[in-house]
Amino acid sequence: VVSVQSVDTAVVGAGPYGLSIAAHLRARGADFAVFGPPLATWRAHMPKGMSLKSDGFASSLSAPEPGGELYDYCAEHGLDYHPTDIPVPLATFVDYAMAFQRRWVPALDTRRVAKVARDGGGYVLALEDGERLWARRVVVAAGVSHFARTPGALAGFAPGLVSHAADHHRFEAFAGRDVTVLGAGSSAVDVAVALAEAGAKTRLVARRRAVKFGSPPTGRAPSCWSRIRHPTSGLGPGLRSRLACDAPDLFRLLPIDARVAIIRRHLGPSSPFRMKAPFEAGAEVLTGLALAGARPEGSGLRLSFSPTHGGAGYEVVTDHLICATGYEADLDRLEFLDADLRARLRRVGAAPAVSTGFESSSPGLYFTGLAAVASFGPLMRFMFGADFASRRITARLVAERRA
Ligand SMILES: Cc1cc2nc3c(=O)[nH]c(=O)nc-3n(C[C@H](O)[C@H](O)[C@H](O)COP(=O)(O)OP(=O)(O)OC[C@H]3O[C@@H](n4cnc5c(N)ncnc54)[C@H](O)[C@@H]3O)c2cc1C
């Protein structure tokens, strides 16, 4: 297939950011196309039975008019909802977001974009079936899954032996097997609980001294002083999180080293309190140990760990290792972007540098979501940032088109 159509703006990715941007572009009557399987990260790359980390009020896509929030969906379908006190099941969020797509972005093209390259005054996109499209502007909203990070020592192992948490949605295939999870964050805890529930012999090994959980609910409303010290925000309570939500433009004024440090440290690994009991009941937990080596043994792997805070090392033979070792915005992992184009882009660390309008140093090429974290800060790691990003990007695209 080689038909070449053209469009003013192409949006790559149909997760919370891509769908929100598309909904706003459609409401402004823009000439655009949006590509990708809807909500693929949420439907195939997260543990099926998990609940969201974000509060109900911070778990919506951005609609151009009232009526498109999770709250509206739950009210319409008679589902339990509370802005902060009822966790949002993954299945409810996915149903809501798919309904959002059908209502606000009905013309989604579910094909993946295989290639984006610079072409004259715009970009040429190759879709997965070979069809080509020319776009004057491209918004990359390709989300988190390209950025899954695995320790270098584990490169080259077959996926049957070593995988990333993002490779799994269901865990039944691990029933009766010995599985080791690497990591201490909420993804590691969710995966360990899902493995144990599926009947795997589960062990979690973490570099930190302890796996951290949030405080238990007190059942009392927070005091006035506590609300001042820990104000509510879309990233959870806390002054820094509130600043990240209310003033993402300030982040870009910080020196680059400070930005990199904040992205790494803000909201360190911690799980909701409700996960503590099922985690402790289901998994063997070994902390203060860093992966030192891995080699095949029998049909599994021998893993060796060295102590991070003193004490003895540890060795274990396991059937499978799942790395819940997070995500890192690294431009070079976006392999669908032409290598020459990637090489020419200005960066902050490994991530693309973007302007206040989310535009990269290649005119007409925009990045949003996790890819824009080095310019707009921690807000970009959560869907709560989709409202800010989609309004800002749409306003710039529409204004530039008029000019
Ligand atoms: C286990 C886990 C739990 C999380 N829990 C929360 C939470 O509770 N609350 C929260 O706010 N955030 C949470 N996050 C972070 C969450 O992933 C982001 O907030 C959210 O997904 C950002 O939306 P996005 O559209 O940028 O990315 P994504 O949801 O990753 O969507 C990107 C989309 O682009 C598509 N795509 C990628 N490449 C292409 C291509 N070449 N062509 C076409 N399409 C493409 C993908 O298939 C995907 O559908 C969690 C992350 C993980 C891993």
The ligand as an SDF file (V2000), in Angstrom:
LIG
                    3D

 53 58  0  0  0  0  0  0  0  0999 V2000
    1.9820   -0.1780   36.3050 C   0  0  0  0  0  0  0  0  0  0  0  0
    1.7100    1.2800   36.0840 C   0  0  0  0  0  0  0  0  0  0  0  0
    0.7180    1.9210   36.8200 C   0  0  0  0  0  0  0  0  0  0  0  0
    0.4530    3.2760   36.6120 C   0  0  0  0  0  0  0  0  0  0  0  0
   -0.5350    3.8690   37.3420 N   0  0  0  0  0  0  0  0  0  0  0  0
   -0.8450    5.1720   37.1170 C   0  0  0  0  0  0  0  0  0  0  0  0
   -1.9200    5.8010   37.8020 C   0  0  0  0  0  0  0  0  0  0  0  0
   -2.5690    5.2040   38.6490 O   0  0  0  0  0  0  0  0  0  0  0  0
   -2.2190    7.0900   37.4850 N   0  0  0  0  0  0  0  0  0  0  0  0
   -1.5120    7.8030   36.5420 C   0  0  0  0  0  0  0  0  0  0  0  0
   -1.8290    8.9640   36.2940 O   0  0  0  0  0  0  0  0  0  0  0  0
   -0.4700    7.2370   35.9020 N   0  0  0  0  0  0  0  0  0  0  0  0
   -0.1250    5.9460   36.1500 C   0  0  0  0  0  0  0  0  0  0  0  0
    0.9060    5.3560   35.4710 N   0  0  0  0  0  0  0  0  0  0  0  0
    1.6510    6.1600   34.4900 C   0  0  0  0  0  0  0  0  0  0  0  0
    0.8450    6.0870   33.1920 C   0  0  0  0  0  0  0  0  0  0  0  0
    1.3800    5.1120   32.3850 O   0  0  0  0  0  0  0  0  0  0  0  0
    0.7740    7.4300   32.5370 C   0  0  0  0  0  0  0  0  0  0  0  0
    0.2000    8.3840   33.3980 O   0  0  0  0  0  0  0  0  0  0  0  0
   -0.1250    7.4340   31.2840 C   0  0  0  0  0  0  0  0  0  0  0  0
   -0.1800    6.1840   30.6600 O   0  0  0  0  0  0  0  0  0  0  0  0
    0.3660    8.4940   30.3800 C   0  0  0  0  0  0  0  0  0  0  0  0
   -0.4070    8.5000   29.2200 O   0  0  0  0  0  0  0  0  0  0  0  0
    0.2880    8.5050   27.7750 P   0  0  0  0  0  0  0  0  0  0  0  0
   -0.8010    8.6960   26.8040 O   0  0  0  0  0  0  0  0  0  0  0  0
    1.4200    9.4530   27.7650 O   0  0  0  0  0  0  0  0  0  0  0  0
    0.9610    7.0780   27.6650 O   0  0  0  0  0  0  0  0  0  0  0  0
    0.3920    5.5860   27.3820 P   0  0  0  0  0  0  0  0  0  0  0  0
   -0.7540    5.2740   28.2560 O   0  0  0  0  0  0  0  0  0  0  0  0
    1.5960    4.7390   27.4520 O   0  0  0  0  0  0  0  0  0  0  0  0
   -0.1560    5.6750   25.9230 O   0  0  0  0  0  0  0  0  0  0  0  0
    0.6480    5.7620   24.7810 C   0  0  0  0  0  0  0  0  0  0  0  0
   -0.0150    5.0490   23.6530 C   0  0  0  0  0  0  0  0  0  0  0  0
    0.7730    5.2470   22.4820 O   0  0  0  0  0  0  0  0  0  0  0  0
    0.8190    4.0380   21.7740 C   0  0  0  0  0  0  0  0  0  0  0  0
    1.9790    4.0250   20.8930 N   0  0  0  0  0  0  0  0  0  0  0  0
    3.2750    3.9300   21.2190 C   0  0  0  0  0  0  0  0  0  0  0  0
    4.0460    3.9380   20.1220 N   0  0  0  0  0  0  0  0  0  0  0  0
    3.2000    4.0490   19.0750 C   0  0  0  0  0  0  0  0  0  0  0  0
    3.3870    4.1020   17.6700 C   0  0  0  0  0  0  0  0  0  0  0  0
    4.5970    4.0330   17.1220 N   0  0  0  0  0  0  0  0  0  0  0  0
    2.2980    4.2010   16.8790 N   0  0  0  0  0  0  0  0  0  0  0  0
    1.0400    4.2740   17.4130 C   0  0  0  0  0  0  0  0  0  0  0  0
    0.8140    4.2310   18.7520 N   0  0  0  0  0  0  0  0  0  0  0  0
    1.8770    4.1160   19.5610 C   0  0  0  0  0  0  0  0  0  0  0  0
    0.8240    2.9710   22.8470 C   0  0  0  0  0  0  0  0  0  0  0  0
    0.4220    1.7390   22.3120 O   0  0  0  0  0  0  0  0  0  0  0  0
   -0.1430    3.5540   23.8630 C   0  0  0  0  0  0  0  0  0  0  0  0
   -1.4790    3.1500   23.5940 O   0  0  0  0  0  0  0  0  0  0  0  0
    1.1990    4.0060   35.6620 C   0  0  0  0  0  0  0  0  0  0  0  0
    2.1940    3.3620   34.9200 C   0  0  0  0  0  0  0  0  0  0  0  0
    2.4480    2.0200   35.1290 C   0  0  0  0  0  0  0  0  0  0  0  0
    3.5080    1.3580   34.3070 C   0  0  0  0  0  0  0  0  0  0  0  0
  1  2  1  0
  2  3  1  0
  2 52  2  0
  3  4  2  0
  4  5  1  0
  4 50  1  0
  5  6  2  0
  6  7  1  0
  6 13  1  0
  7  8  2  0
  7  9  1  0
  9 10  1  0
 10 11  2  0
 10 12  1  0
 12 13  2  0
 13 14  1  0
 14 15  1  0
 14 50  1  0
 15 16  1  0
 16 17  1  0
 16 18  1  0
 18 19  1  0
 18 20  1  0
 20 21  1  0
 20 22  1  0
 22 23  1  0
 23 24  1  0
 24 25  2  0
 24 26  1  0
 24 27  1  0
 27 28  1  0
 28 29  2  0
 28 30  1  0
 28 31  1  0
 31 32  1  0
 32 33  1  0
 33 34  1  0
 33 48  1  0
 34 35  1  0
 35 36  1  0
 35 46  1  0
 36 37  1  0
 36 45  1  0
 37 38  2  0
 38 39  1  0
 39 40  1  0
 39 45  2  0
 40 41  1  0
 40 42  2  0
 42 43  1  0
 43 44  2  0
 44 45  1  0
 46 47  1  0
 46 48  1  0
 48 49  1  0
 50 51  2  0
 51 52  1  0
 52 53  1  0
M  END
$$$$
